[in-house]
């Protein structure tokens, strides 16, 4: 009778497919852990709200009337809350029933958290009707305005 002996090197070997499956599962779990960790951090970490404040510095001192051809000071404040240094372009316009006139376009750069009080002297256009003076942040879709009577 022939006795069969098992090769000790082959009896405890893992099949190749099982090894491949194990490697795949380790990689898949690692990828999911990394992707969920980032999502978890974003969901649980305070993200600063990014915005710009634009307002009239002294709204109670805005003029109610101005003579055509006179210089009118327009005082407003920009406050950068974008969590990064930001360049701003603002435009001041005058609108009445005959159309809109640009009174000035200017640019400035503010550091994160910085605010700047700005006073621009604008020339009141000729005419005798009520008009709207607007300060517009060109690339922000943000504006403020007030009305004046021309007398």
Secondary structure, DSSP 8 states (H G I E B T S, - for coil): -------HHHHT---HHHHHHHHHHHHHHHHHHHHHHHHHHHHHS-----EEEEEETTGGG--SEE-TT-EEEEEEEEEEESSS-EEEEEEEEEEETTEEEEEEEEEEEE-TT-EEEEEEEEE--S-SS-EEEEEEETTTTEEEEEEEEE-
